[in-house]
Amino acid sequence: MKIRKALLLLFVVSIFSSISAQDREDVLKPSDGYQWPADQAVLQKLDKWQDLKFGVLMHWGIYSVPGIIESWSICNEDWIRRPEGSVYEDYKKWYFGLSDEFNPVNFNPGQWAEVFSRAGMKYMIFTTKHHDGFCMFDSEYSGYGIANGPFKDNPKKDIAKHVFEAFRNKGFMVGAYFSKPDWHHQGFWNPYYATPNRHPNYDIKKHPDWWQSYVTYTQNQLNELTGGRYGKLDILWLDGGWITGDQVGINDILPYARKVSPGLICVDRTIKGPNENYQTPEQSIPKTQINHPWESCITLTDSWGWVPEGNFKSSRKVIGILAEIVAKGGCLVLGVGPTPEGLIEDKAIAILDEIGEWLSRCGEAIYSTRIAEHYNEGKLWFSKSRDGKTFYAVYALEDGDELPSEISWRVNIPKGKVTVLNTGKTVKPVFKDGKVSIKLPKGLSREPVALKFQE
C-alpha cells in the first residue's frame, strides 16, 4: 500500500510540476479601464511602491508537501490533469488530507527575508490563503489551517505573523495575498452538489443562506488580516477574479483597514474599478508601456509553489525580464515557493544571489526610475531618473548569448560620456549616421550591461 501511494505521489508530482499558466483558461493580461484611487494616501503609497520595482510573491501551503500545482488540481475543469484512473472525490479527499502531513519544522522566515533582501527585492506578498481554503495564519474562524495541524504546538504556528515581522525588520513593503474563493468552505462548494468548476457549485439566489455564510466568513477573515493583529500592511492582494471584492464587501472592509494601515494598496485582481489600485498581468509582460501602476507576476520556476526539480530561470533571464518591465513602467514580483520544510532551497538562493549581486552594482538603472518615451531598441531597454535628467539603458543578455564588444542604438542619444554601471567605468560614445556606438570595457562578466548617461 505504501509503495502504491508513493508511485501515485510521484506521478502527481511529475504531472503538476509541468503545468504552467499557459494551460489555464484565465491567463491574466492587463485589464482596461484603470481607475486612479481618490485616496491621497493610497496615491502616495503607490508612488513609493513604483520606486521599488522588484518584489517576491510566496505561495506556500499544503500543495507544497507533494510539490504540486497550488489548489487547482481539485478544481474539476477540463484543463486540469490528475493521475489517469483517479476518482475525483477520492483525489479531493487526498488533497485536503495533506493538511495532516504539513509540518514545516524548519520554518525560518528570517532566512527568507535575508535571501530576498540580498536578491535586491524591496517588497513582499505572502499567501495567507489560497483557493483550497487552507489558512497560513491563525484564523479563529477556521479549523482548517497551519495552526490546527501537526504544526499547532510550534511557537511560530501563526505563520503569517512571523513572516510579516521578519520582512518588516528588513525594510520591505509587506503584502498579504488572500483568495476570495474558498473551495473548502461549505458556503462556496456545498457538499450537497458536485463541484463542476471554480465557481460556487449552487445557485446563490436559491440558497442565499449558504452564500451569506461564505460572505460573512470571508469578511471575518479579511478583518482578521487587516484589523491590526498582523501589524500595518502595505498591500492587500486579492486573488480569484471570478469573485469580486464587492461580492464579499471589500468596500466595507477597506475604510477600517486603512485606519490601521493608511494608504493600504488594494489589488482586487482583474476587477476593474476603484479597488484594483494596480494591475497584475500574470506570467506575461504587456506588449507596450502602461502609464498607470502595474506589476507582472512571474515565477522563478514554471510553478508558483515549490516543486521538486523545478525548471529554474537563470539570473540573466530574470534581470532581462525586470529590465523590460521597468522600461514599460511596471514592477516585477517574482514567485518563489518555500519547501515543505519551510526553507528557500539552495538552487533558488544561488540564482537570487546572482540577481542581487548585479543589482548591487547596476540597481541605479532599475530602482526609482520612470519611463522614457523611447524605451526599447533591440535588446536595449531604456528608462529615466525621476527628475528626467539621467537616462539608463539595460542590454538584456539572453541565455547562451555572448557579450558583444560594442553596443549601438539610435534613440536617446547621449550628450557626453557613458558610464557602464557594471564596473563604474566611463566610455566615450562614437556618433555616426544618426547612431551612437560604445565599446564595452574589457573584462566584463557575461551578464546584462547597464548604462547611464545624459541626453
C-alpha positions in Angstrom: 0.0 0.0 0.0 2.8 2.4 0.9 4.6 1.6 -2.5 1.3 2.3 -4.4 0.9 5.6 -2.5 4.5 6.6 -3.3 4.1 5.8 -7.0 0.8 7.8 -7.1 2.5 10.7 -5.5 5.5 10.5 -7.9 3.0 10.6 -10.8 1.1 13.5 -9.4 4.4 15.5 -8.9 5.5 14.8 -12.5 2.2 15.9 -13.9 1.6 19.0 -12.0 5.1 20.3 -11.8 4.9 20.7 -15.6 1.6 22.7 -15.7 2.1 26.3 -16.5 -0.2 29.3 -16.6 -0.5 28.9 -20.3 -2.6 25.7 -19.7 -5.2 27.7 -17.9 -8.2 29.5 -19.4 -7.6 32.5 -17.2 -4.1 33.6 -18.1 -4.2 37.2 -16.9 -3.4 40.2 -19.1 -3.7 43.9 -18.1 -7.3 44.9 -18.0 -8.7 48.1 -19.5 -10.5 50.8 -17.5 -7.9 51.5 -14.8 -9.4 53.9 -12.2 -7.0 56.1 -10.3 -7.6 56.0 -6.5 -9.2 59.0 -4.9 -7.5 58.5 -1.6 -4.3 60.6 -1.5 -2.6 58.3 1.0 -3.1 55.4 -1.5 -1.7 57.5 -4.3 1.4 58.3 -2.2 1.9 54.7 -1.3 1.5 53.7 -4.9 4.2 56.2 -5.9 6.6 54.7 -3.2 5.7 51.2 -4.4 6.5 52.1 -8.0 10.0 53.1 -6.9 10.7 49.6 -5.5 10.4 47.7 -8.9 11.3 44.3 -7.6 9.4 42.1 -5.1 8.7 38.5 -4.2 5.4 36.5 -4.1 5.5 33.4 -1.9 3.0 30.6 -2.5 3.2 28.2 0.4 0.6 25.7 1.6 -0.4 22.0 1.7 0.3 21.7 -2.0 4.0 22.2 -1.1 4.0 18.8 0.7 4.0 16.7 -2.5 5.2 19.7 -4.6 2.2 20.1 -7.0 0.3 22.9 -8.5 -1.4 25.0 -5.9 -5.1 24.3 -5.3 -6.0 23.8 -8.9 -5.8 20.0 -9.0 -9.0 19.8 -7.0 -10.9 22.1 -9.5 -12.9 19.9 -11.9 -12.2 21.8 -15.2 -11.1 20.3 -18.4 -7.6 21.9 -18.4 -6.8 20.1 -15.1 -4.8 16.9 -15.3 -4.9 14.3 -12.5 -3.4 10.8 -12.5 -5.1 8.6 -15.0 -7.8 6.4 -13.4 -8.1 8.5 -10.3 -11.5 9.2 -8.9 -12.2 12.8 -8.4 -13.8 12.6 -4.9 -11.0 10.3 -3.7 -8.4 12.7 -5.1 -10.0 15.7 -3.5 -10.1 13.9 -0.1 -6.4 13.0 -0.5 -5.6 16.6 -1.4 -7.5 18.2 1.5 -5.9 15.5 3.8 -2.4 16.8 3.1 -3.2 19.2 6.0 -2.4 16.3 8.3 1.1 16.0 6.8 2.2 19.6 6.5 4.6 20.2 9.4 7.3 22.7 8.4 9.6 22.2 11.4 12.4 24.2 9.8 10.3 27.2 9.1 12.6 30.1 9.1 11.2 33.5 8.0 14.4 35.2 8.9 16.2 33.1 6.3 13.5 34.1 3.7 13.9 37.8 4.4 17.7 37.6 4.3 17.7 35.7 1.0 15.2 38.1 -0.7 16.9 41.2 0.7 20.2 40.0 -0.7 18.4 39.5 -4.0 17.6 43.2 -4.2 13.9 42.7 -3.6 12.1 45.6 -1.9 8.5 44.3 -1.3 6.9 41.0 -0.5 3.5 39.4 -0.8 2.7 36.3 1.2 -0.1 33.8 0.5 -2.2 33.8 3.6 -4.9 31.6 2.0 -5.1 30.1 -1.5 -8.2 28.8 -3.3 -8.1 25.5 -1.3 -9.0 27.4 1.8 -6.0 26.3 3.9 -5.1 29.2 6.2 -1.5 30.1 6.6 -2.5 32.3 9.6 -4.2 31.5 12.9 -7.8 32.2 12.0 -10.4 31.9 14.7 -13.0 31.4 12.0 -11.4 28.2 10.5 -10.1 25.0 11.9 -8.5 24.2 8.5 -5.1 25.8 8.6 -1.5 25.5 9.7 -2.3 26.5 13.3 -4.5 23.4 13.7 -2.5 20.6 12.2 0.8 18.9 13.1 2.4 22.4 13.5 -0.1 23.6 16.1 2.2 23.3 19.1 5.0 25.2 17.4 5.5 28.7 18.8 5.5 30.0 15.2 2.2 28.4 14.3 0.8 31.8 13.3 2.9 31.7 10.2 1.8 34.9 8.5 2.6 37.0 11.7 6.2 35.7 11.8 6.6 36.2 8.0 5.4 39.8 8.1 7.6 40.6 11.1 10.7 39.2 9.5 10.3 41.2 6.3 9.4 44.4 8.1 12.6 44.0 10.0 14.4 44.1 6.7 12.6 47.2 5.5 10.3 45.5 3.0 6.8 46.8 2.0 4.6 44.0 3.3 1.6 42.5 1.4 -1.0 39.8 2.1 -2.3 37.6 -0.7 -5.8 36.3 0.0 -8.1 34.2 -2.1 -11.7 35.4 -2.2 -12.9 31.9 -3.4 -12.6 29.2 -0.8 -13.2 25.7 -2.1 -13.0 24.1 1.4 -15.8 26.3 2.8 -19.3 24.7 2.5 -20.8 28.1 1.7 -18.8 28.1 -1.5 -18.6 24.5 -2.5 -21.6 22.9 -0.7 -21.3 19.1 -0.3 -24.9 18.6 -1.4 -23.8 19.3 -5.0 -20.9 18.2 -7.2 -18.1 20.7 -7.9 -18.1 21.3 -11.7 -15.7 24.3 -11.8 -14.1 27.1 -9.8 -17.4 28.9 -9.1 -19.9 28.3 -6.3 -21.4 25.0 -7.0 -25.0 26.1 -6.5 -27.4 28.9 -7.5 -26.8 31.6 -4.9 -30.2 33.0 -5.5 -31.8 29.7 -4.4 -29.5 29.3 -1.4 -28.9 32.8 0.0 -28.2 31.4 3.4 -25.3 29.3 2.1 -23.9 32.3 0.2 -24.2 34.6 3.2 -22.3 32.1 5.4 -19.4 32.3 2.9 -19.5 36.1 2.6 -19.6 36.5 6.4 -16.7 34.0 6.8 -14.6 35.8 4.1 -15.3 39.2 5.7 -14.3 38.0 9.1 -11.0 36.6 7.8 -10.2 39.8 5.9 -10.9 41.8 9.0 -8.5 39.5 11.0 -5.7 40.1 8.5 -6.2 43.9 8.2 -7.5 44.8 11.6 -4.2 45.2 13.4 -3.2 41.8 14.7 -0.7 41.4 11.8 0.6 45.0 12.0 0.4 47.6 9.3 0.1 46.1 5.8 1.1 47.9 2.6 -0.7 45.7 0.1 -3.8 43.6 0.2 -3.6 41.3 -2.9 -7.0 39.7 -3.6 -6.9 36.8 -5.9 -9.7 34.8 -7.6 -11.2 37.2 -10.0 -14.3 35.2 -10.7 -15.5 36.5 -7.3 -15.3 40.3 -7.0 -14.3 42.3 -3.9 -17.8 43.9 -4.0 -19.4 40.4 -3.5 -17.5 40.0 -0.2 -18.0 43.5 1.0 -14.5 44.9 0.4 -15.8 48.5 0.4 -17.0 48.0 4.0 -13.6 46.4 5.0 -11.2 48.9 3.4 -12.1 52.0 5.4 -11.3 50.2 8.7 -8.2 48.5 7.2 -6.9 51.9 6.1 -7.2 53.3 9.6 -4.8 50.6 10.7 -2.7 50.8 7.5 -3.0 54.3 6.0 -2.6 54.2 2.2 -3.2 50.4 2.1 -2.9 49.4 -1.6 -5.8 47.1 -2.6 -5.3 44.9 -5.6 -8.6 43.3 -6.4 -7.1 41.5 -9.4 -8.8 41.8 -12.8 -11.8 43.6 -11.3 -12.0 47.0 -13.0 -12.7 49.8 -10.7 -11.5 51.7 -7.6 -10.2 48.6 -5.8 -7.8 47.5 -8.5 -5.1 50.0 -7.4 -2.6 48.4 -9.6 -3.0 45.8 -12.3 -1.3 42.4 -12.4 -0.6 40.6 -15.7 0.3 37.0 -14.8 3.2 35.1 -16.3 3.4 37.7 -19.0 4.7 41.2 -19.9 2.5 43.8 -21.7 3.5 44.5 -25.3 3.8 48.2 -24.7 4.2 50.8 -22.0 1.4 51.3 -19.5 1.1 54.7 -17.8 -0.8 53.6 -14.7 0.6 51.3 -11.9 1.0 47.7 -12.8 3.0 44.6 -11.9 3.9 41.5 -13.8 3.7 38.4 -11.5 6.1 35.8 -12.9 7.6 32.6 -11.4 11.2 31.8 -10.9 10.4 28.2 -12.0 7.4 27.1 -14.0 5.2 26.9 -10.8 4.1 29.3 -8.1 4.8 26.9 -5.3 7.8 24.7 -4.6 8.1 21.6 -6.9 10.9 19.1 -6.8 13.5 19.6 -9.6 12.0 22.8 -10.7 12.8 24.3 -14.1 14.6 27.5 -12.9 15.0 30.7 -14.9 18.6 31.9 -14.9 19.6 35.2 -13.3 20.3 36.6 -16.7 16.7 35.8 -17.8 15.2 37.3 -14.6 17.3 40.5 -15.0 16.2 40.8 -18.6 12.6 40.4 -17.6 13.0 43.0 -14.9 14.6 45.5 -17.3 11.8 45.1 -19.8 9.1 45.5 -17.2 10.8 48.6 -15.7 11.2 50.2 -19.2 7.4 49.6 -19.7 6.6 51.3 -16.4 5.9 48.3 -14.2 7.2 46.3 -11.3 8.2 42.6 -11.2 7.0 40.3 -8.4 8.9 37.1 -8.7 7.2 33.9 -7.5 9.4 31.8 -5.2 7.9 28.9 -3.2 9.4 27.7 0.1 10.0 24.0 0.6 7.5 21.9 2.7 10.1 22.1 5.5 9.9 25.9 5.5 13.1 27.0 3.8 14.2 28.6 0.5 16.0 25.9 -1.5 19.7 26.2 -2.3 19.3 26.4 -6.1 16.9 29.3 -5.8 19.2 31.1 -3.4 22.1 30.8 -5.8 20.1 32.4 -8.6 18.7 35.1 -6.4 22.2 35.9 -5.1 23.4 36.4 -8.6 20.5 38.8 -9.3 21.2 40.7 -6.1 24.9 41.0 -6.8 24.1 42.5 -10.2 21.6 44.9 -8.7 24.2 46.0 -6.1 26.2 47.4 -9.0 23.5 48.2 -11.5 20.4 48.9 -9.5 20.5 52.6 -10.2 19.2 51.7 -13.7 16.2 49.9 -12.0 15.1 51.4 -8.8 13.2 54.7 -8.6 13.2 55.1 -12.4 10.4 56.3 -14.6 9.5 55.5 -18.2 11.3 57.1 -21.2 9.3 58.0 -24.4 11.7 55.8 -26.5 12.0 52.8 -24.2 13.3 50.0 -26.4 15.7 49.3 -29.3 16.7 45.7 -29.9 18.0 44.3 -26.7 18.3 47.7 -25.0 15.6 48.8 -22.5 15.6 52.4 -21.6 14.3 54.3 -18.5 14.9 57.7 -16.9 15.6 59.1 -13.4 12.6 60.6 -11.6 13.8 64.1 -12.4 14.2 63.2 -16.1 17.8 64.3 -16.2 19.5 60.9 -16.5 18.9 58.1 -18.9 19.6 54.4 -18.2 19.8 51.5 -20.6 20.0 47.8 -19.9 21.3 45.5 -22.5 19.4 42.2 -21.9 21.8 39.4 -22.4 19.9 36.2 -23.2 20.9 32.7 -22.1 23.6 31.4 -24.4 24.4 34.9 -25.8 28.0 36.1 -25.8 28.6 39.6 -24.6 29.2 41.9 -27.6 32.3 44.1 -27.8 30.2 47.0 -28.9 26.6 48.3 -28.4 24.8 50.7 -30.7 21.5 52.5 -30.7 19.6 55.4 -32.5 17.3 56.7 -29.8 18.1 58.6 -26.6 21.5 59.9 -27.8 24.0 60.7 -25.1 25.4 64.2 -24.7 28.7 63.1 -23.2 30.4 60.1 -21.8 28.5 56.9 -20.9 29.0 55.1 -17.6 29.0 51.3 -17.5 27.4 50.6 -14.2 28.6 47.1 -14.0 32.2 48.3 -13.4 31.7 52.1 -12.9 34.0 52.8 -15.8 33.1 55.5 -18.4 33.4 55.1 -22.2 33.4 57.6 -25.0 30.5 57.3 -27.4 31.1 57.4 -31.2 28.4 59.1 -33.3 27.9 58.2 -37.0 24.9 58.2 -39.3 22.4 59.1 -36.6 23.6 56.2 -34.4 25.7 56.1 -31.3 28.1 53.2 -30.5 30.2 52.4 -27.4 32.9 49.9 -27.0 32.4 47.9 -23.8 35.3 47.8 -21.3 37.4 44.6 -21.4 36.9 42.0 -18.6 33.1 42.4 -18.2 31.3 39.4 -16.9 28.8 37.7 -19.3 25.8 39.4 -17.8 23.3 42.1 -18.7 25.0 45.5 -19.2 23.6 48.7 -17.5 24.5 52.1 -18.9 24.0 55.6 -17.5 24.2 58.9 -19.5 22.7 62.3 -20.0 20.7 63.0 -23.1 
